[in-house]
């Protein structure tokens, strides 16, 4: 693939990649007793990616190998490796970013882990952007995400009702020298007053090896809202998302009507309808809803996976703008506008409009 050369200060997507295990259909999950019919109906999920034996770092490294191969960026020119995750990576006191670096890159640049839960991928993109632009000799950064959401600590269907959690890895190569897409803008907004929503007032304490109960985020949210108030919580969440959206569009010099495709978090139908479809007046067909409902929530990897899907399937054409939307507990919201410059060699022919 030809790689457009960048102007000073421009950043490009040189490559991306996704590695997903086979899907388990919702009907299979219902038959196995993993979810109930009411939850399946409210989310409208069709399937979710479930790993057999692959670990988070392994899936991230597989995605990274694809992204690097597609990018044409040599390992010597990767100046930063950032790995984002939201759940247990397989070992205590261990650096999964170093595993990804050893397996997929093989160099000795800084490799670090980003822990911003479901906004981890976009948080890593923020950090990579700043790192590359901080010194003129830095060329590219590799961003990966990887998670495996499994019991007994996490129930992918019921630990956070309304979002079905998937297993998988994603990767993106950000470059100063050029790529098939240009990062037009990236804005992240933080609202730490909401951090208690994902701990529900539970006391701090040491981990207990005897405690094997599954995470119950719904209970945490109910406890937080009962104390802080529903109106306050909803208003703060809405304001944060709106600020990120407005900032990203303004920085890109675009309006929402100028956006051809929107990559949304892989939430269930009810949550997406309330937070995006109805509020932003966008049709599901304009988004990654159909892809997300077959994949499940990849933690911090939804924006990368959605963008990879749009480009690879031919649903995004050269010259078009794509909006990446992400949110994570904490709370933080990120929005980015990406312009497709050319269709990469690994992408399919244009999809019918």
Secondary structure, 3 states (H helix, E strand, C coil): CCCCCCCCCCCEEEEEEEECCCEEEHHHHHHCCCCCHHHHHHHCCCEEECCCCCCHHHHHHHHHHHHHHHHCCCHHHEEEEEEECCCCCCCCCCCHHHHHHHHHHCCCCEEEEECCHHHHHHHHHHHHHHHHHCCCCCCEEEEEEEECCCCCCCCCCCCCCCCCECCEEEEEEEECCCCCEEEEEEEEEECHHHHHHHCCCCCCCCCCCCCCCCCCHHHHHHHHHHHHCHHHHHHHHHHHHHHHHHHHHHHHCCCHHHEEEEECCCCCHHHHHHHHHHHHCCCHHHECHHHHHHHCECHHHHHHHHHHHHHHCCCCCCCCEEEEEEEECCCEEEEEEEEECCCCCCCCCCCCC
